Amino acid sequence: MKVKNCWEVIKCGRGPNGRKENVEICPAAQSNDFNGVNSGDFGGRFCWVFAGSFCQGNVQGLLAKKMKNCLDCAFFKMVKEEEGDNFITTLEEAKSKILL
């Protein structure tokens, strides 16, 4: 079963192929640095670490300011449940697992 990325669940139109006119592609949909993290494409299942992601109908700012909202997000909770013990929450975790 293929897992879904944030833009597929939220349907914001900011995925890698963007489907809405005049809509900027999300930073989470552009980053190859985190491709595969939490089984996602680009950063699509790690969106909570990206400033400028689109959540709750708004472009979100810095990680420090948005993380509280992310912890309450249904998508975040879904990824956490689907990934189980392999769930990666932070940049530090991702970097240490990518470098191994």
N, C-alpha and C positions, 0 to 999 in steps of 0.2 A: 504494500500500500504506500503510495507516494504521500508524503506529508505536505501540508500547505504552508506557504510563506505568508507573511503579514498582509501584503498587498492583495493576495488571493482571498483572504478571509475578510479583511476590512473593506475591500473593493474601492479603494481610494483613487485608482487610476494612475498611481505613481510608481507602478512596477517597472521592470526593466524595459518593457515594450510600451509603456504608457499608452493609455487608450483615450485619454481626454485631451482636447486641444488646449494649448497654453497651460499645461500642467507640467511642472518640473518633475523629473524622475527623482524619487526618494534616494537619499544617501545610502540607505540600507539596501537598495536595489542596484547600487553601483559598485559596492565594495567587494573586490575579489579577496581582500585580506581575510575575510571571515567566511568565505565560501565553504560550506559543509558544516559549519558550527551549528549544533542542534539539528543536524540533518537538513539544513536549509540551503537554498540557492542564494549566492552573494551573502548578504546579511539579513535575509528575510525571516530568519527565526532567531535573530539576535538584535532586533530593531531597537530595543530599549537602550542600547549603548550609543546610538547615533543621534546627534543633534540634527534637527531639521526633519525628523520623521513626522509623519502625519497621523495624529492620534486624537480621538475625541473631537473630530471636526476641525482641528487646528494644527498648524505646524508647531512642533515642540522645540524648545530651546535646549540648553545645556543639560547633560546627563544629571548633574547634581540637582537641577530644578525639576526634572521630569520623572525621576526614578520612583518617587512615591506613587504617581499615577500609574506607572508601568507595573508596579507590584500588585496593583488592584485590577489590572487589565485582564479581561477574559482570554485574550490571545496569549499573553504571558503565562497565565495559569494552564492553558491548554498545552503549550509547548513543554512546560515543566512536567506535566502529567505524562505526556507522550514520551519524553526523553528519559524519565525516571532517574536512575543513578548517573546517567551520562549527561544530564542537564548542565549547561554552562551558563552561568549568570553574569560573570564579570569579565572585563577585558583581560585581567590578569590570568584568570582561568583559561581563557581562550588562547592567549599567547603562550602559556606554558604547555598546553596540549598540542598546539600547532607546531611548536619547536621540537617536541619529542620525536 
